[in-house]
Amino acid sequence: MYEKKIPKDFSCGMSITLEIIGGKWKPCLINSIHSGIHRPSELARQHPDASKRVLNLQLKELEEHGAVRKVIYPVLPPKVEYFLTEMGESLLPIVTLMENWGSDFMSEFYKRQQNKAVI
């Protein structure tokens, strides 16, 4: 697997925040888990545009950073669920602000996208 040779710089809070929630699906996953969707198959149905591989990678990164907790139940077939940790819960205001900002500027964004397509 490819690894970057240049070490990441975590000397400011923004770079740490982006390391944890930066990723196309991470804010969506945090929001979905908070909303009560805990199983990987449910998360995949909630986000059909994301491949299961990408969702699993981003869930793994969120787990490694301490934002989510993975629970594996000792049953057959295997059952896995994800829950927000205290750190993950503390990210909810940020994710909510991102959602609200996107909603506020959605129409302007679509207009600009249409203008780009015409050019």
Residue pairs with C-beta under 8 A, 6 or more apart in sequence:
8 15
8 19
9 15
10 16
10 19
17 94
19 65
20 26
20 62
20 65
20 67
20 91
21 27
21 30
21 67
21 91
21 94
21 95
23 58
23 61
24 50
24 54
24 58
25 47
25 50
25 54
25 55
25 58
26 58
26 61
26 62
27 94
27 95
27 98
27 99
28 46
28 47
29 43
29 47
29 55
29 58
29 59
29 62
29 68
29 82
30 62
30 67
30 68
30 84
30 88
30 91
30 92
30 95
31 92
31 95
31 99
32 43
32 46
32 47
33 43
33 68
33 82
33 83
33 84
33 88
34 84
34 88
34 89
34 92
37 43
37 46
38 81
38 82
38 83
39 79
39 80
39 81
39 82
40 52
40 55
40 56
40 59
40 80
40 82
43 55
43 59
43 82
44 50
44 52
44 55
47 55
59 68
59 70
59 82
62 68
62 82
62 88
63 69
63 70
63 82
65 87
66 85
66 87
66 88
67 84
67 85
67 87
67 88
67 91
68 82
68 83
68 84
68 85
68 88
69 82
69 83
69 84
69 85
70 80
70 81
70 82
71 80
71 81
71 82
71 83
72 78
72 79
72 80
73 79
73 80
73 81
84 91
84 92
102 109
